[in-house]
Amino acid sequence: MKTRGAVTARPMSAAPNLPPSPEATVESTADGAEAPTAKASPAERRRAAAQLVDVWRDLAIDLARTQHGDRRRLHDPGLLEEIDSAATRIPAGSIGGFLARIARIDEVLEGNANPELAIDVVALAWPPAEAPT
């Protein structure tokens, strides 16, 4: 750890289970507040984006399975109630388009695309849900 006056810097990981990057640190001030001081390496940012895309893919697959009545093959059966509720509010067929977009995002992340922009694209592609009744 580096210390600069009343500020202490420690390594920061871009995502859980990733090693800290020497370029990415979190500074702790005297009042205990933390703020990132530098971005993680491009490879770490792409890896973190890929992890987020994997989570979204799993959720979309579970929503699609639930819409088609296949509740036995959920990634996390403990979330059945929440997934079932969400699946009823998402228009049928829209999840397929989202899964196609995610497949394309996987390709561009492997091709060194900007991970933050890729995540923005996926977030904007998420199917809109109707308001709960």
Buried (B, 14 or more C-beta within 10 A) or exposed (E): EEEEEEBBBEBBBBBEEBEBBEEBBBBBEEEEEBEEBBBBBEEBBBBBBBBBBEEBBEBBBBBBBBBEEEBEEBEEEEBBEEBBEBBBBBEEEBBEEBBEBBEEBBEBBEEEBBBEEBBEBBEEBBBEBEEEE
